[in-house]
Amino acid sequence: MSGPTVYDCYTKWETDGTTQQVHRLLRDETRRAQGPAATPSTAVVDAQSVKTSNNVAEESQGIDAAKKIKGRKRHLVTHTSA
């Protein structure tokens, strides 16, 4: 009998909130290690349009009307502590 797959474990952790809890603890530890502020004082947000392949289903794509690009947007948020 084989053990559970990584996907099975991940799905269980997502459902019961374990991944969010681990993420929160690691984020807080990292912030404390980098300085006294445990919460961000400023955030920078950016987005990028990424073209998708022709093999991607039409209904799972979006459009960046300003750039006339069919694909997906990816976002990045980073914080600074004053």
C-alpha positions as CSV (number, residue, x, y, z in Angstrom):
1,M,0.0,0.0,0.0
2,S,1.4,3.4,-1.0
3,G,1.3,6.5,1.1
4,P,-0.6,9.7,0.2
5,T,0.7,11.8,-2.6
6,V,2.0,15.3,-2.2
7,Y,-1.2,16.6,-3.9
8,D,-3.3,14.7,-1.3
9,C,-1.4,16.3,1.6
10,Y,-1.5,19.8,0.0
11,T,-5.2,19.5,-0.6
12,K,-5.8,18.5,3.0
13,W,-3.6,21.4,4.3
14,E,-5.4,23.9,2.0
15,T,-8.8,22.7,3.3
16,D,-7.9,22.8,7.0
17,G,-6.0,26.1,6.8
18,T,-2.5,24.6,7.5
19,T,-0.9,26.3,4.5
20,Q,-2.2,29.7,5.5
21,Q,-1.0,29.2,9.0
22,V,2.5,28.1,7.9
23,H,2.7,31.1,5.5
24,R,1.6,33.5,8.2
25,L,4.2,32.2,10.7
26,L,7.1,32.2,8.1
27,R,6.1,35.7,7.0
28,D,6.1,37.0,10.6
29,E,9.4,35.4,11.4
30,T,11.0,36.9,8.3
31,R,9.7,40.3,9.1
32,R,11.0,40.1,12.7
33,A,14.4,38.9,11.4
34,Q,14.7,41.9,9.0
35,G,13.8,44.6,11.6
36,P,11.6,45.8,14.4
37,A,8.4,46.3,12.3
38,A,6.3,43.2,12.1
39,T,3.7,44.8,9.9
40,P,4.4,46.7,6.7
41,S,4.1,50.5,6.6
42,T,4.1,50.8,2.8
43,A,3.2,48.5,-0.1
44,V,4.1,48.6,-3.7
45,V,1.8,46.9,-6.2
46,D,2.6,46.1,-9.8
47,A,1.0,44.0,-12.6
48,Q,2.3,42.4,-15.8
49,S,0.4,41.1,-18.8
50,V,1.6,37.7,-20.0
51,K,0.7,36.2,-23.3
52,T,-0.7,32.7,-23.2
53,S,0.0,29.9,-25.6
54,N,-2.5,29.0,-28.4
55,N,-3.1,25.7,-26.5
56,V,-4.7,27.5,-23.5
57,A,-8.5,27.4,-23.5
58,E,-10.2,30.6,-24.6
59,E,-12.4,30.8,-21.5
60,S,-9.4,30.7,-19.1
61,Q,-7.8,33.7,-20.8
62,G,-8.4,37.4,-20.2
63,I,-7.6,40.5,-22.2
64,D,-5.5,43.6,-21.3
65,A,-7.5,46.1,-23.3
66,A,-4.9,48.9,-22.9
67,K,-2.1,46.7,-24.3
68,K,-4.3,44.6,-26.6
69,I,-2.8,41.4,-25.2
70,K,-4.8,38.2,-24.8
71,G,-3.5,36.2,-21.9
72,R,-3.2,36.5,-18.1
73,K,-2.1,39.1,-15.6
74,R,0.3,38.4,-12.8
75,H,0.6,40.7,-9.8
76,L,3.3,41.4,-7.3
77,V,3.0,43.1,-4.0
78,T,6.0,43.9,-1.8
79,H,6.2,45.8,1.4
80,T,8.6,48.2,3.1
81,S,9.0,49.0,6.7
82,A,9.7,52.6,7.6
